[in-house]
Amino acid sequence: MPLKSQLESLLFVSLKPLGVKELAGLTKTKPKEVEDALAALESDYRDGARGLALVKNNSQYQIATAGANAELVKEFLQDETSGELSQPSLEALTIIAYRGPIAKLELERIRGVNCSLILRNLLLRGLVEEKFDRTKNENYYSVTHDFVRFLGLGAVSALPDYEKLNKDETLDEVLKGELKEE
């Protein structure tokens, strides 16, 4: 797969901007090659009538919607972030509340599907927060204070059956088994 294509995919699914060194590490290429591919990608987006744009800010890159579509996207997101949560979003939010902080990979193993868009929606709504663990090189998700306050709880541990579900060894064993199989 061409480097430009790999970078576009990584930037599309990432919930945060990525730097050249991080992208070079992920694609196992040299930073100079990544910079050249990003310049070509930026040119592709700039020269075509595209709905997406490559945004660079302080040597961090992210794919975002094109400025020309800002009003349309704003309307859509307003509907998406103010309406009711979908069943998959509620499932993910419940797992994050009871098992958080939880890595995206672990959340996806529990749910059995990719959770990138669900996490983006929950982040936009302010229901979950993302923290990067440098030692594990992974993002972890937990519910926000606003989520806990909205439920009228003093703490996430006040959720029904929290102690039992937070420490469910069966789930831990299943997850460990799946990790060993890969």
Secondary structure, 3 states (H helix, E strand, C coil): CCHHHHHHHHHHHCCCCEEHHHHHHHHCCCHHHHHHHHHHHHHHHHHCCCCEEEEEECCEEEEEECHHHHHHHHHHHHHHHHCCCCHHHHHHHHHHHHHCCEEHHHHHHHHCCCCHHHHHHHHHCCCEEEEEECCCCEEEEEECHHHHHHCCCCCHHHCCCHHHHHCCHHHHHHHHHHHHHC
